[in-house]
Amino acid sequence: MARAVLDLIRRFTLATILEVSKVSPKNQAVLWDG
C-alpha cells in the first residue's frame, strides 16, 4: 500500500517536473533577469 502510494507520488512529481521544464526557458529568463 505505502509503496504504491509512494510510486504514484514519484510519477506525479516526475510528470510535474517535466511539464515545468518545458516552460522553464521562459521562466528561467525572467528569474535570471530579476
Contacts in CASP RR format, 6 or more apart in sequence:
PFRMAT RR
TARGET T0000
AUTHOR 0000-0000-0000
METHOD contacts of the structure
MODEL  1
MARAVLDLIRRFTLATILEVSKVSPKNQAVLWDG
20 27 0 8 1.000
END
